[in-house]
Amino acid sequence: MNMIRATWKDGQIVPDGPVDWPDGARLLVEPDPMPNEECSDSPEAIADWLRWYDSLQPLIFTDEERAAWEAERQARSRGGKSNS
């Protein structure tokens, strides 16, 4: 099943387009962190996003932070394999 966008209106979830899910399909619903107004593909919105992206600073780990991150990543990877 594919994820869709929808709007909460008058106490109901209203899909933005057709949905081909079977009756009885269970759903996971959470608010979209970026409402449609903020997801514009206009040149101005794209320029704003690029300015924001260019303002990001690189993430630089110390050796200790990198080792801790790698150990956590490997522990999660092992945990995921054992649950399959």
mmCIF file of the N, C-alpha and C atoms, coordinates in Angstrom:
data_MODEL
# 
_entry.id   MODEL 
# 
loop_
_atom_site.group_PDB 
_atom_site.id 
_atom_site.type_symbol 
_atom_site.label_atom_id 
_atom_site.label_alt_id 
_atom_site.label_comp_id 
_atom_site.label_asym_id 
_atom_site.label_entity_id 
_atom_site.label_seq_id 
_atom_site.pdbx_PDB_ins_code 
_atom_site.Cartn_x 
_atom_site.Cartn_y 
_atom_site.Cartn_z 
_atom_site.occupancy 
_atom_site.B_iso_or_equiv 
_atom_site.pdbx_formal_charge 
_atom_site.auth_seq_id 
_atom_site.auth_comp_id 
_atom_site.auth_asym_id 
_atom_site.auth_atom_id 
_atom_site.pdbx_PDB_model_num 
ATOM 1   N N  . MET A 1 1  ? 0.851   -1.183  0.000  1.00 0.00 ? 1  MET A N  1 
ATOM 2   C CA . MET A 1 1  ? 0.000   0.000   0.000  1.00 0.00 ? 1  MET A CA 1 
ATOM 3   C C  . MET A 1 1  ? 0.884   1.229   0.000  1.00 0.00 ? 1  MET A C  1 
ATOM 4   N N  . ASN A 1 2  ? 0.462   2.239   -0.696 1.00 0.00 ? 2  ASN A N  1 
ATOM 5   C CA . ASN A 1 2  ? 1.225   3.473   -0.802 1.00 0.00 ? 2  ASN A CA 1 
ATOM 6   C C  . ASN A 1 2  ? 0.741   4.512   0.190  1.00 0.00 ? 2  ASN A C  1 
ATOM 7   N N  . MET A 1 3  ? 1.662   5.354   0.635  1.00 0.00 ? 3  MET A N  1 
ATOM 8   C CA . MET A 1 3  ? 1.318   6.470   1.495  1.00 0.00 ? 3  MET A CA 1 
ATOM 9   C C  . MET A 1 3  ? 0.591   7.517   0.648  1.00 0.00 ? 3  MET A C  1 
ATOM 10  N N  . ILE A 1 4  ? -0.352  8.209   1.253  1.00 0.00 ? 4  ILE A N  1 
ATOM 11  C CA . ILE A 1 4  ? -1.083  9.267   0.562  1.00 0.00 ? 4  ILE A CA 1 
ATOM 12  C C  . ILE A 1 4  ? -1.050  10.534  1.401  1.00 0.00 ? 4  ILE A C  1 
ATOM 13  N N  . ARG A 1 5  ? -1.483  11.613  0.824  1.00 0.00 ? 5  ARG A N  1 
ATOM 14  C CA . ARG A 1 5  ? -1.706  12.851  1.561  1.00 0.00 ? 5  ARG A CA 1 
ATOM 15  C C  . ARG A 1 5  ? -3.205  13.017  1.719  1.00 0.00 ? 5  ARG A C  1 
ATOM 16  N N  . ALA A 1 6  ? -3.599  13.575  2.833  1.00 0.00 ? 6  ALA A N  1 
ATOM 17  C CA . ALA A 1 6  ? -5.013  13.785  3.109  1.00 0.00 ? 6  ALA A CA 1 
ATOM 18  C C  . ALA A 1 6  ? -5.148  15.018  3.995  1.00 0.00 ? 6  ALA A C  1 
ATOM 19  N N  . THR A 1 7  ? -6.391  15.460  4.165  1.00 0.00 ? 7  THR A N  1 
ATOM 20  C CA . THR A 1 7  ? -6.692  16.617  4.998  1.00 0.00 ? 7  THR A CA 1 
ATOM 21  C C  . THR A 1 7  ? -7.736  16.229  6.026  1.00 0.00 ? 7  THR A C  1 
ATOM 22  N N  . TRP A 1 8  ? -7.552  16.685  7.254  1.00 0.00 ? 8  TRP A N  1 
ATOM 23  C CA . TRP A 1 8  ? -8.540  16.484  8.309  1.00 0.00 ? 8  TRP A CA 1 
ATOM 24  C C  . TRP A 1 8  ? -9.583  17.577  8.155  1.00 0.00 ? 8  TRP A C  1 
ATOM 25  N N  . LYS A 1 9  ? -10.834 17.204  7.887  1.00 0.00 ? 9  LYS A N  1 
ATOM 26  C CA . LYS A 1 9  ? -11.889 18.186  7.656  1.00 0.00 ? 9  LYS A CA 1 
ATOM 27  C C  . LYS A 1 9  ? -13.183 17.701  8.280  1.00 0.00 ? 9  LYS A C  1 
ATOM 28  N N  . ASP A 1 10 ? -13.754 18.519  9.135  1.00 0.00 ? 10 ASP A N  1 
ATOM 29  C CA . ASP A 1 10 ? -15.029 18.214  9.783  1.00 0.00 ? 10 ASP A CA 1 
ATOM 30  C C  . ASP A 1 10 ? -15.008 16.840  10.453 1.00 0.00 ? 10 ASP A C  1 
ATOM 31  N N  . GLY A 1 11 ? -13.892 16.511  11.106 1.00 0.00 ? 11 GLY A N  1 
ATOM 32  C CA . GLY A 1 11 ? -13.804 15.263  11.848 1.00 0.00 ? 11 GLY A CA 1 
ATOM 33  C C  . GLY A 1 11 ? -13.566 14.033  11.003 1.00 0.00 ? 11 GLY A C  1 
ATOM 34  N N  . GLN A 1 12 ? -13.192 14.216  9.732  1.00 0.00 ? 12 GLN A N  1 
ATOM 35  C CA . GLN A 1 12 ? -12.936 13.071  8.857  1.00 0.00 ? 12 GLN A CA 1 
ATOM 36  C C  . GLN A 1 12 ? -11.635 13.272  8.094  1.00 0.00 ? 12 GLN A C  1 
ATOM 37  N N  . ILE A 1 13 ? -11.019 12.150  7.716  1.00 0.00 ? 13 ILE A N  1 
ATOM 38  C CA . ILE A 1 13 ? -9.816  12.185  6.890  1.00 0.00 ? 13 ILE A CA 1 
ATOM 39  C C  . ILE A 1 13 ? -10.272 12.175  5.434  1.00 0.00 ? 13 ILE A C  1 
ATOM 40  N N  . VAL A 1 14 ? -9.891  13.224  4.681  1.00 0.00 ? 14 VAL A N  1 
ATOM 41  C CA . VAL A 1 14 ? -10.295 13.351  3.285  1.00 0.00 ? 14 VAL A CA 1 
ATOM 42  C C  . VAL A 1 14 ? -9.041  13.211  2.416  1.00 0.00 ? 14 VAL A C  1 
ATOM 43  N N  . PRO A 1 15 ? -8.888  12.085  1.694  1.00 0.00 ? 15 PRO A N  1 
ATOM 44  C CA . PRO A 1 15 ? -7.711  11.898  0.837  1.00 0.00 ? 15 PRO A CA 1 
ATOM 45  C C  . PRO A 1 15 ? -7.633  12.960  -0.257 1.00 0.00 ? 15 PRO A C  1 
ATOM 46  N N  . ASP A 1 16 ? -6.404  13.350  -0.595 1.00 0.00 ? 16 ASP A N  1 
ATOM 47  C CA . ASP A 1 16 ? -6.206  14.325  -1.665 1.00 0.00 ? 16 ASP A CA 1 
ATOM 48  C C  . ASP A 1 16 ? -6.483  13.732  -3.036 1.00 0.00 ? 16 ASP A C  1 
ATOM 49  N N  . GLY A 1 17 ? -6.519  12.421  -3.145 1.00 0.00 ? 17 GLY A N  1 
ATOM 50  C CA . GLY A 1 17 ? -6.771  11.761  -4.425 1.00 0.00 ? 17 GLY A CA 1 
ATOM 51  C C  . GLY A 1 17 ? -7.344  10.379  -4.175 1.00 0.00 ? 17 GLY A C  1 
ATOM 52  N N  . PRO A 1 18 ? -7.498  9.605   -5.256 1.00 0.00 ? 18 PRO A N  1 
ATOM 53  C CA . PRO A 1 18 ? -8.065  8.262   -5.102 1.00 0.00 ? 18 PRO A CA 1 
ATOM 54  C C  . PRO A 1 18 ? -7.150  7.354   -4.274 1.00 0.00 ? 18 PRO A C  1 
ATOM 55  N N  . VAL A 1 19 ? -7.770  6.423   -3.557 1.00 0.00 ? 19 VAL A N  1 
ATOM 56  C CA . VAL A 1 19 ? -7.050  5.470   -2.713 1.00 0.00 ? 19 VAL A CA 1 
ATOM 57  C C  . VAL A 1 19 ? -7.480  4.068   -3.143 1.00 0.00 ? 19 VAL A C  1 
ATOM 58  N N  . ASP A 1 20 ? -6.509  3.166   -3.329 1.00 0.00 ? 20 ASP A N  1 
ATOM 59  C CA . ASP A 1 20 ? -6.846  1.807   -3.767 1.00 0.00 ? 20 ASP A CA 1 
ATOM 60  C C  . ASP A 1 20 ? -6.596  0.767   -2.677 1.00 0.00 ? 20 ASP A C  1 
ATOM 61  N N  . TRP A 1 21 ? -6.857  1.134   -1.430 1.00 0.00 ? 21 TRP A N  1 
ATOM 62  C CA . TRP A 1 21 ? -6.657  0.220   -0.319 1.00 0.00 ? 21 TRP A CA 1 
ATOM 63  C C  . TRP A 1 21 ? -7.870  -0.685  -0.168 1.00 0.00 ? 21 TRP A C  1 
ATOM 64  N N  . PRO A 1 22 ? -7.658  -1.910  0.291  1.00 0.00 ? 22 PRO A N  1 
ATOM 65  C CA . PRO A 1 22 ? -8.798  -2.808  0.521  1.00 0.00 ? 22 PRO A CA 1 
ATOM 66  C C  . PRO A 1 22 ? -9.584  -2.378  1.758  1.00 0.00 ? 22 PRO A C  1 
ATOM 67  N N  . ASP A 1 23 ? -10.874 -2.698  1.775  1.00 0.00 ? 23 ASP A N  1 
ATOM 68  C CA . ASP A 1 23 ? -11.683 -2.428  2.963  1.00 0.00 ? 23 ASP A CA 1 
ATOM 69  C C  . ASP A 1 23 ? -11.065 -3.127  4.161  1.00 0.00 ? 23 ASP A C  1 
ATOM 70  N N  . GLY A 1 24 ? -11.068 -2.454  5.276  1.00 0.00 ? 24 GLY A N  1 
ATOM 71  C CA . GLY A 1 24 ? -10.517 -3.021  6.498  1.00 0.00 ? 24 GLY A CA 1 
ATOM 72  C C  . GLY A 1 24 ? -9.032  -2.774  6.673  1.00 0.00 ? 24 GLY A C  1 
ATOM 73  N N  . ALA A 1 25 ? -8.398  -2.092  5.709  1.00 0.00 ? 25 ALA A N  1 
ATOM 74  C CA . ALA A 1 25 ? -6.965  -1.816  5.825  1.00 0.00 ? 25 ALA A CA 1 
ATOM 75  C C  . ALA A 1 25 ? -6.722  -0.963  7.069  1.00 0.00 ? 25 ALA A C  1 
ATOM 76  N N  . ARG A 1 26 ? -5.726  -1.339  7.875  1.00 0.00 ? 26 ARG A N  1 
ATOM 77  C CA . ARG A 1 26 ? -5.366  -0.564  9.057  1.00 0.00 ? 26 ARG A CA 1 
ATOM 78  C C  . ARG A 1 26 ? -4.495  0.608   8.618  1.00 0.00 ? 26 ARG A C  1 
ATOM 79  N N  . LEU A 1 27 ? -4.643  1.739   9.278  1.00 0.00 ? 27 LEU A N  1 
ATOM 80  C CA . LEU A 1 27 ? -3.932  2.950   8.906  1.00 0.00 ? 27 LEU A CA 1 
ATOM 81  C C  . LEU A 1 27 ? -3.119  3.478   10.076 1.00 0.00 ? 27 LEU A C  1 
ATOM 82  N N  . LEU A 1 28 ? -2.031  4.127   9.753  1.00 0.00 ? 28 LEU A N  1 
ATOM 83  C CA . LEU A 1 28 ? -1.232  4.873   10.716 1.00 0.00 ? 28 LEU A CA 1 
ATOM 84  C C  . LEU A 1 28 ? -1.357  6.332   10.295 1.00 0.00 ? 28 LEU A C  1 
ATOM 85  N N  . VAL A 1 29 ? -1.903  7.178   11.159 1.00 0.00 ? 29 VAL A N  1 
ATOM 86  C CA . VAL A 1 29 ? -2.180  8.565   10.793 1.00 0.00 ? 29 VAL A CA 1 
ATOM 87  C C  . VAL A 1 29 ? -1.447  9.490   11.747 1.00 0.00 ? 29 VAL A C  1 
ATOM 88  N N  . GLU A 1 30 ? -0.758  10.481  11.186 1.00 0.00 ? 30 GLU A N  1 
ATOM 89  C CA . GLU A 1 30 ? -0.116  11.508  11.995 1.00 0.00 ? 30 GLU A CA 1 
ATOM 90  C C  . GLU A 1 30 ? -0.120  12.800  11.201 1.00 0.00 ? 30 GLU A C  1 
ATOM 91  N N  . PRO A 1 31 ? -0.086  13.949  11.866 1.00 0.00 ? 31 PRO A N  1 
ATOM 92  C CA . PRO A 1 31 ? -0.087  15.216  11.143 1.00 0.00 ? 31 PRO A CA 1 
ATOM 93  C C  . PRO A 1 31 ? 1.177   15.366  10.298 1.00 0.00 ? 31 PRO A C  1 
ATOM 94  N N  . ASP A 1 32 ? 1.028   15.973  9.152  1.00 0.00 ? 32 ASP A N  1 
ATOM 95  C CA . ASP A 1 32 ? 2.143   16.270  8.261  1.00 0.00 ? 32 ASP A CA 1 
ATOM 96  C C  . ASP A 1 32 ? 2.920   17.437  8.859  1.00 0.00 ? 32 ASP A C  1 
ATOM 97  N N  . PRO A 1 33 ? 4.223   17.291  9.071  1.00 0.00 ? 33 PRO A N  1 
ATOM 98  C CA . PRO A 1 33 ? 4.987   18.384  9.681  1.00 0.00 ? 33 PRO A CA 1 
ATOM 99  C C  . PRO A 1 33 ? 5.090   19.613  8.786  1.00 0.00 ? 33 PRO A C  1 
ATOM 100 N N  . MET A 1 34 ? 4.837   19.447  7.492  1.00 0.00 ? 34 MET A N  1 
ATOM 101 C CA . MET A 1 34 ? 4.888   20.579  6.564  1.00 0.00 ? 34 MET A CA 1 
ATOM 102 C C  . MET A 1 34 ? 3.566   20.680  5.822  1.00 0.00 ? 34 MET A C  1 
ATOM 103 N N  . PRO A 1 35 ? 2.664   21.526  6.297  1.00 0.00 ? 35 PRO A N  1 
ATOM 104 C CA . PRO A 1 35 ? 1.394   21.670  5.592  1.00 0.00 ? 35 PRO A CA 1 
ATOM 105 C C  . PRO A 1 35 ? 1.611   22.040  4.131  1.00 0.00 ? 35 PRO A C  1 
ATOM 106 N N  . ASN A 1 36 ? 0.621   21.771  3.301  1.00 0.00 ? 36 ASN A N  1 
ATOM 107 C CA . ASN A 1 36 ? 0.730   22.004  1.861  1.00 0.00 ? 36 ASN A CA 1 
ATOM 108 C C  . ASN A 1 36 ? 1.185   23.414  1.513  1.00 0.00 ? 36 ASN A C  1 
ATOM 109 N N  . GLU A 1 37 ? 0.773   24.399  2.320  1.00 0.00 ? 37 GLU A N  1 
ATOM 110 C CA . GLU A 1 37 ? 1.174   25.771  2.009  1.00 0.00 ? 37 GLU A CA 1 
ATOM 111 C C  . GLU A 1 37 ? 2.693   25.912  2.012  1.00 0.00 ? 37 GLU A C  1 
ATOM 112 N N  . GLU A 1 38 ? 3.380   25.109  2.834  1.00 0.00 ? 38 GLU A N  1 
ATOM 113 C CA . GLU A 1 38 ? 4.827   25.207  2.942  1.00 0.00 ? 38 GLU A CA 1 
ATOM 114 C C  . GLU A 1 38 ? 5.543   24.303  1.946  1.00 0.00 ? 38 GLU A C  1 
ATOM 115 N N  . CYS A 1 39 ? 4.820   23.493  1.206  1.00 0.00 ? 39 CYS A N  1 
ATOM 116 C CA . CYS A 1 39 ? 5.426   22.536  0.285  1.00 0.00 ? 39 CYS A CA 1 
ATOM 117 C C  . CYS A 1 39 ? 5.312   22.998  -1.156 1.00 0.00 ? 39 CYS A C  1 
ATOM 118 N N  . SER A 1 40 ? 5.327   24.249  -1.378 1.00 0.00 ? 40 SER A N  1 
ATOM 119 C CA . SER A 1 40 ? 5.152   24.787  -2.716 1.00 0.00 ? 40 SER A CA 1 
ATOM 120 C C  . SER A 1 40 ? 6.367   24.483  -3.588 1.00 0.00 ? 40 SER A C  1 
ATOM 121 N N  . ASP A 1 41 ? 6.116   24.280  -4.875 1.00 0.00 ? 41 ASP A N  1 
ATOM 122 C CA . ASP A 1 41 ? 7.196   24.108  -5.840 1.00 0.00 ? 41 ASP A CA 1 
ATOM 123 C C  . ASP A 1 41 ? 7.460   25.406  -6.607 1.00 0.00 ? 41 ASP A C  1 
ATOM 124 N N  . SER A 1 42 ? 6.984   26.505  -6.059 1.00 0.00 ? 42 SER A N  1 
ATOM 125 C CA . SER A 1 42 ? 7.196   27.790  -6.730 1.00 0.00 ? 42 SER A CA 1 
ATOM 126 C C  . SER A 1 42 ? 8.683   28.140  -6.695 1.00 0.00 ? 42 SER A C  1 
ATOM 127 N N  . PRO A 1 43 ? 9.129   28.956  -7.626 1.00 0.00 ? 43 PRO A N  1 
ATOM 128 C CA . PRO A 1 43 ? 10.548  29.362  -7.615 1.00 0.00 ? 43 PRO A CA 1 
ATOM 129 C C  . PRO A 1 43 ? 10.954  30.012  -6.288 1.00 0.00 ? 43 PRO A C  1 
ATOM 130 N N  . GLU A 1 44 ? 10.043  30.793  -5.689 1.00 0.00 ? 44 GLU A N  1 
ATOM 131 C CA . GLU A 1 44 ? 10.356  31.449  -4.422 1.00 0.00 ? 44 GLU A CA 1 
ATOM 132 C C  . GLU A 1 44 ? 10.534  30.421  -3.309 1.00 0.00 ? 44 GLU A C  1 
ATOM 133 N N  . ALA A 1 45 ? 9.644   29.414  -3.251 1.00 0.00 ? 45 ALA A N  1 
ATOM 134 C CA . ALA A 1 45 ? 9.742   28.385  -2.216 1.00 0.00 ? 45 ALA A CA 1 
ATOM 135 C C  . ALA A 1 45 ? 11.016  27.564  -2.385 1.00 0.00 ? 45 ALA A C  1 
ATOM 136 N N  . ILE A 1 46 ? 11.354  27.253  -3.616 1.00 0.00 ? 46 ILE A N  1 
ATOM 137 C CA . ILE A 1 46 ? 12.580  26.498  -3.880 1.00 0.00 ? 46 ILE A CA 1 
ATOM 138 C C  . ILE A 1 46 ? 13.799  27.315  -3.475 1.00 0.00 ? 46 ILE A C  1 
ATOM 139 N N  . ALA A 1 47 ? 13.797  28.599  -3.800 1.00 0.00 ? 47 ALA A N  1 
ATOM 140 C CA . ALA A 1 47 ? 14.912  29.475  -3.419 1.00 0.00 ? 47 ALA A CA 1 
ATOM 141 C C  . ALA A 1 47 ? 15.028  29.560  -1.895 1.00 0.00 ? 47 ALA A C  1 
ATOM 142 N N  . ASP A 1 48 ? 13.888  29.655  -1.199 1.00 0.00 ? 48 ASP A N  1 
ATOM 143 C CA . ASP A 1 48 ? 13.909  29.679  0.269  1.00 0.00 ? 48 ASP A CA 1 
ATOM 144 C C  . ASP A 1 48 ? 14.515  28.399  0.820  1.00 0.00 ? 48 ASP A C  1 
ATOM 145 N N  . TRP A 1 49 ? 14.102  27.247  0.256  1.00 0.00 ? 49 TRP A N  1 
ATOM 146 C CA . TRP A 1 49 ? 14.614  25.971  0.721  1.00 0.00 ? 49 TRP A CA 1 
ATOM 147 C C  . TRP A 1 49 ? 16.119  25.874  0.483  1.00 0.00 ? 49 TRP A C  1 
ATOM 148 N N  . LEU A 1 50 ? 16.561  26.309  -0.682 1.00 0.00 ? 50 LEU A N  1 
ATOM 149 C CA . LEU A 1 50 ? 17.993  26.263  -0.994 1.00 0.00 ? 50 LEU A CA 1 
ATOM 150 C C  . LEU A 1 50 ? 18.786  27.163  -0.049 1.00 0.00 ? 50 LEU A C  1 
ATOM 151 N N  . ARG A 1 51 ? 18.251  28.338  0.286  1.00 0.00 ? 51 ARG A N  1 
ATOM 152 C CA . ARG A 1 51 ? 18.928  29.219  1.258  1.00 0.00 ? 51 ARG A CA 1 
ATOM 153 C C  . ARG A 1 51 ? 19.041  28.523  2.609  1.00 0.00 ? 51 ARG A C  1 
ATOM 154 N N  . TRP A 1 52 ? 17.949  27.877  3.042  1.00 0.00 ? 52 TRP A N  1 
ATOM 155 C CA . TRP A 1 52 ? 17.972  27.157  4.309  1.00 0.00 ? 52 TRP A CA 1 
ATOM 156 C C  . TRP A 1 52 ? 19.015  26.037  4.254  1.00 0.00 ? 52 TRP A C  1 
ATOM 157 N N  . TYR A 1 53 ? 18.987  25.255  3.172  1.00 0.00 ? 53 TYR A N  1 
ATOM 158 C CA . TYR A 1 53 ? 19.915  24.133  3.039  1.00 0.00 ? 53 TYR A CA 1 
ATOM 159 C C  . TYR A 1 53 ? 21.365  24.619  3.053  1.00 0.00 ? 53 TYR A C  1 
ATOM 160 N N  . ASP A 1 54 ? 21.650  25.684  2.333  1.00 0.00 ? 54 ASP A N  1 
ATOM 161 C CA . ASP A 1 54 ? 23.011  26.217  2.273  1.00 0.00 ? 54 ASP A CA 1 
ATOM 162 C C  . ASP A 1 54 ? 23.469  26.771  3.626  1.00 0.00 ? 54 ASP A C  1 
ATOM 163 N N  . SER A 1 55 ? 22.516  27.096  4.511  1.00 0.00 ? 55 SER A N  1 
ATOM 164 C CA . SER A 1 55 ? 22.885  27.647  5.820  1.00 0.00 ? 55 SER A CA 1 
ATOM 165 C C  . SER A 1 55 ? 23.276  26.557  6.817  1.00 0.00 ? 55 SER A C  1 
ATOM 166 N N  . LEU A 1 56 ? 23.029  25.294  6.495  1.00 0.00 ? 56 LEU A N  1 
ATOM 167 C CA . LEU A 1 56 ? 23.328  24.203  7.414  1.00 0.00 ? 56 LEU A CA 1 
ATOM 168 C C  . LEU A 1 56 ? 24.837  24.047  7.585  1.00 0.00 ? 56 LEU A C  1 
ATOM 169 N N  . GLN A 1 57 ? 25.232  23.785  8.816  1.00 0.00 ? 57 GLN A N  1 
ATOM 170 C CA . GLN A 1 57 ? 26.637  23.549  9.116  1.00 0.00 ? 57 GLN A CA 1 
ATOM 171 C C  . GLN A 1 57 ? 26.919  22.052  9.037  1.00 0.00 ? 57 GLN A C  1 
ATOM 172 N N  . PRO A 1 58 ? 28.128  21.666  8.606  1.00 0.00 ? 58 PRO A N  1 
ATOM 173 C CA . PRO A 1 58 ? 28.426  20.233  8.537  1.00 0.00 ? 58 PRO A CA 1 
ATOM 174 C C  . PRO A 1 58 ? 28.426  19.607  9.932  1.00 0.00 ? 58 PRO A C  1 
ATOM 175 N N  . LEU A 1 59 ? 28.016  18.354  9.980  1.00 0.00 ? 59 LEU A N  1 
ATOM 176 C CA . LEU A 1 59 ? 28.012  17.603  11.228 1.00 0.00 ? 59 LEU A CA 1 
ATOM 177 C C  . LEU A 1 59 ? 29.387  16.969  11.384 1.00 0.00 ? 59 LEU A C  1 
ATOM 178 N N  . ILE A 1 60 ? 30.121  17.401  12.389 1.00 0.00 ? 60 ILE A N  1 
ATOM 179 C CA . ILE A 1 60 ? 31.481  16.909  12.602 1.00 0.00 ? 60 ILE A CA 1 
ATOM 180 C C  . ILE A 1 60 ? 31.522  16.159  13.931 1.00 0.00 ? 60 ILE A C  1 
ATOM 181 N N  . PHE A 1 61 ? 31.843  14.875  13.862 1.00 0.00 ? 61 PHE A N  1 
ATOM 182 C CA . PHE A 1 61 ? 31.946  14.033  15.050 1.00 0.00 ? 61 PHE A CA 1 
ATOM 183 C C  . PHE A 1 61 ? 33.366  14.034  15.582 1.00 0.00 ? 61 PHE A C  1 
ATOM 184 N N  . THR A 1 62 ? 33.493  13.969  16.909 1.00 0.00 ? 62 THR A N  1 
ATOM 185 C CA . THR A 1 62 ? 34.792  13.674  17.496 1.00 0.00 ? 62 THR A CA 1 
ATOM 186 C C  . THR A 1 62 ? 35.019  12.175  17.300 1.00 0.00 ? 62 THR A C  1 
ATOM 187 N N  . ASP A 1 63 ? 36.231  11.702  17.531 1.00 0.00 ? 63 ASP A N  1 
ATOM 188 C CA . ASP A 1 63 ? 36.508  10.265  17.403 1.00 0.00 ? 63 ASP A CA 1 
ATOM 189 C C  . ASP A 1 63 ? 35.629  9.456   18.355 1.00 0.00 ? 63 ASP A C  1 
ATOM 190 N N  . GLU A 1 64 ? 35.428  9.976   19.567 1.00 0.00 ? 64 GLU A N  1 
ATOM 191 C CA . GLU A 1 64 ? 34.610  9.280   20.556 1.00 0.00 ? 64 GLU A CA 1 
ATOM 192 C C  . GLU A 1 64 ? 33.145  9.232   20.112 1.00 0.00 ? 64 GLU A C  1 
ATOM 193 N N  . GLU A 1 65 ? 32.626  10.340  19.576 1.00 0.00 ? 65 GLU A N  1 
ATOM 194 C CA . GLU A 1 65 ? 31.236  10.381  19.109 1.00 0.00 ? 65 GLU A CA 1 
ATOM 195 C C  . GLU A 1 65 ? 31.026  9.426   17.927 1.00 0.00 ? 65 GLU A C  1 
ATOM 196 N N  . ARG A 1 66 ? 32.015  9.412   17.027 1.00 0.00 ? 66 ARG A N  1 
ATOM 197 C CA . ARG A 1 66 ? 31.906  8.519   15.861 1.00 0.00 ? 66 ARG A CA 1 
ATOM 198 C C  . ARG A 1 66 ? 31.911  7.052   16.304 1.00 0.00 ? 66 ARG A C  1 
ATOM 199 N N  . ALA A 1 67 ? 32.775  6.701   17.266 1.00 0.00 ? 67 ALA A N  1 
ATOM 200 C CA . ALA A 1 67 ? 32.839  5.323   17.764 1.00 0.00 ? 67 ALA A CA 1 
ATOM 201 C C  . ALA A 1 67 ? 31.524  4.948   18.449 1.00 0.00 ? 67 ALA A C  1 
ATOM 202 N N  . ALA A 1 68 ? 30.958  5.859   19.242 1.00 0.00 ? 68 ALA A N  1 
ATOM 203 C CA . ALA A 1 68 ? 29.683  5.582   19.918 1.00 0.00 ? 68 ALA A CA 1 
ATOM 204 C C  . ALA A 1 68 ? 28.567  5.433   18.902 1.00 0.00 ? 68 ALA A C  1 
ATOM 205 N N  . TRP A 1 69 ? 28.542  6.279   17.889 1.00 0.00 ? 69 TRP A N  1 
ATOM 206 C CA . TRP A 1 69 ? 27.519  6.195   16.835 1.00 0.00 ? 69 TRP A CA 1 
ATOM 207 C C  . TRP A 1 69 ? 27.632  4.877   16.086 1.00 0.00 ? 69 TRP A C  1 
ATOM 208 N N  . GLU A 1 70 ? 28.844  4.491   15.740 1.00 0.00 ? 70 GLU A N  1 
ATOM 209 C CA . GLU A 1 70 ? 29.050  3.237   15.010 1.00 0.00 ? 70 GLU A CA 1 
ATOM 210 C C  . GLU A 1 70 ? 28.642  2.039   15.859 1.00 0.00 ? 70 GLU A C  1 
ATOM 211 N N  . ALA A 1 71 ? 28.973  2.058   17.150 1.00 0.00 ? 71 ALA A N  1 
ATOM 212 C CA . ALA A 1 71 ? 28.594  0.959   18.042 1.00 0.00 ? 71 ALA A CA 1 
ATOM 213 C C  . ALA A 1 71 ? 27.063  0.861   18.137 1.00 0.00 ? 71 ALA A C  1 
ATOM 214 N N  . GLU A 1 72 ? 26.378  1.984   18.252 1.00 0.00 ? 72 GLU A N  1 
ATOM 215 C CA . GLU A 1 72 ? 24.913  1.989   18.321 1.00 0.00 ? 72 GLU A CA 1 
ATOM 216 C C  . GLU A 1 72 ? 24.319  1.493   17.000 1.00 0.00 ? 72 GLU A C  1 
ATOM 217 N N  . ARG A 1 73 ? 24.876  1.932   15.888 1.00 0.00 ? 73 ARG A N  1 
ATOM 218 C CA . ARG A 1 73 ? 24.395  1.502   14.573 1.00 0.00 ? 73 ARG A CA 1 
ATOM 219 C C  . ARG A 1 73 ? 24.536  -0.010  14.413 1.00 0.00 ? 73 ARG A C  1 
ATOM 220 N N  . GLN A 1 74 ? 25.677  -0.550  14.810 1.00 0.00 ? 74 GLN A N  1 
ATOM 221 C CA . GLN A 1 74 ? 25.885  -1.993  14.700 1.00 0.00 ? 74 GLN A CA 1 
ATOM 222 C C  . GLN A 1 74 ? 24.957  -2.765  15.636 1.00 0.00 ? 74 GLN A C  1 
ATOM 223 N N  . ALA A 1 75 ? 24.743  -2.233  16.847 1.00 0.00 ? 75 ALA A N  1 
ATOM 224 C CA . ALA A 1 75 ? 23.843  -2.898  17.794 1.00 0.00 ? 75 ALA A CA 1 
ATOM 225 C C  . ALA A 1 75 ? 22.421  -2.930  17.240 1.00 0.00 ? 75 ALA A C  1 
ATOM 226 N N  . ARG A 1 76 ? 21.982  -1.855  16.640 1.00 0.00 ? 76 ARG A N  1 
ATOM 227 C CA . ARG A 1 76 ? 20.641  -1.818  16.046 1.00 0.00 ? 76 ARG A CA 1 
ATOM 228 C C  . ARG A 1 76 ? 20.557  -2.763  14.846 1.00 0.00 ? 76 ARG A C  1 
ATOM 229 N N  . SER A 1 77 ? 21.624  -2.830  14.075 1.00 0.00 ? 77 SER A N  1 
ATOM 230 C CA . SER A 1 77 ? 21.637  -3.712  12.900 1.00 0.00 ? 77 SER A CA 1 
ATOM 231 C C  . SER A 1 77 ? 21.534  -5.167  13.343 1.00 0.00 ? 77 SER A C  1 
ATOM 232 N N  . ARG A 1 78 ? 22.288  -5.541  14.354 1.00 0.00 ? 78 ARG A N  1 
ATOM 233 C CA . ARG A 1 78 ? 22.226  -6.907  14.868 1.00 0.00 ? 78 ARG A CA 1 
ATOM 234 C C  . ARG A 1 78 ? 20.847  -7.199  15.430 1.00 0.00 ? 78 ARG A C  1 
ATOM 235 N N  . GLY A 1 79 ? 20.264  -6.254  16.132 1.00 0.00 ? 79 GLY A N  1 
ATOM 236 C CA . GLY A 1 79 ? 18.928  -6.423  16.707 1.00 0.00 ? 79 GLY A CA 1 
ATOM 237 C C  . GLY A 1 79 ? 17.888  -6.608  15.621 1.00 0.00 ? 79 GLY A C  1 
ATOM 238 N N  . GLY A 1 80 ? 18.000  -5.872  14.518 1.00 0.00 ? 80 GLY A N  1 
ATOM 239 C CA . GLY A 1 80 ? 17.042  -5.994  13.428 1.00 0.00 ? 80 GLY A CA 1 
ATOM 240 C C  . GLY A 1 80 ? 17.125  -7.336  12.752 1.00 0.00 ? 80 GLY A C  1 
ATOM 241 N N  . LYS A 1 81 ? 18.333  -7.873  12.610 1.00 0.00 ? 81 LYS A N  1 
ATOM 242 C CA . LYS A 1 81 ? 18.507  -9.172  11.949 1.00 0.00 ? 81 LYS A CA 1 
ATOM 243 C C  . LYS A 1 81 ? 17.939  -10.293 12.803 1.00 0.00 ? 81 LYS A C  1 
ATOM 244 N N  . SER A 1 82 ? 18.078  -10.172 14.125 1.00 0.00 ? 82 SER A N  1 
ATOM 245 C CA . SER A 1 82 ? 17.586  -11.249 14.979 1.00 0.00 ? 82 SER A CA 1 
ATOM 246 C C  . SER A 1 82 ? 16.069  -11.251 15.088 1.00 0.00 ? 82 SER A C  1 
ATOM 247 N N  . ASN A 1 83 ? 15.418  -10.126 14.763 1.00 0.00 ? 83 ASN A N  1 
ATOM 248 C CA . ASN A 1 83 ? 13.966  -10.031 14.835 1.00 0.00 ? 83 ASN A CA 1 
ATOM 249 C C  . ASN A 1 83 ? 13.296  -10.464 13.545 1.00 0.00 ? 83 ASN A C  1 
ATOM 250 N N  . SER A 1 84 ? 14.055  -10.721 12.478 1.00 0.00 ? 84 SER A N  1 
ATOM 251 C CA . SER A 1 84 ? 13.443  -11.047 11.187 1.00 0.00 ? 84 SER A CA 1 
ATOM 252 C C  . SER A 1 84 ? 12.990  -12.476 11.145 1.00 0.00 ? 84 SER A C  1 
# 
